[in-house]
Amino acid sequence: MRRGEPIIGLLTSDMRFGNMVKEMASALGVRVKHVLSLDELPLSIKVVITDERRRLDDRGRIILYKEDYDSIEELVERASEIAVGELRYRLAAAAIDPGKSVGVAYILDHRVIRTRRYGIIESLLDDLTRFMRTHSRAERKYVLIGATSNPENARAIAEKIGKALYGEGVIVKLVDESNTRKGLIPRMRGMSKDEYSALILSLRNILKLR
């Protein structure tokens, strides 16, 4: 364990769940200490994720229970934000490609932590709202929407997002999405064209948000 790095505790005997937590935390730049008993955790670790159903003696720590969160992503993001503490995320952003199905890349501090595809706008609004509220302490919060290929659709989506995130301190921006499909980086297996476009869009615009 390197001194001063953000780290979260993980209490579970479910290896599949444990591996998912580790993978997501790694994308956020946070390490995970996996244990089978709280006694095994160093006192310096102040936040713990667990899939235990019974409430545990927190022993001065913040314990986050899997069953209290709508998704593992939200759970890990919240734990990571607590672990980062005063080194809180400077930027929380979502880059959206409004294609046939809406592709979204979610970003924290210039790291793309995940991509998603949405067929229903309500699901997108729910996830965006949850993401921005989870990271409400970020210094800057943006939603970037590609507006070149279908500006009317982009404006309609921007209006709905603006209403959903009203009062959350999020800036919604329409941006140029041209050339997002020219293969600047390879597309990962299983990633849709719209997810890939959102990823490239985020990489092309994210440096402008520094």
Disulfide bonds with the S-S distance in Angstrom:
none
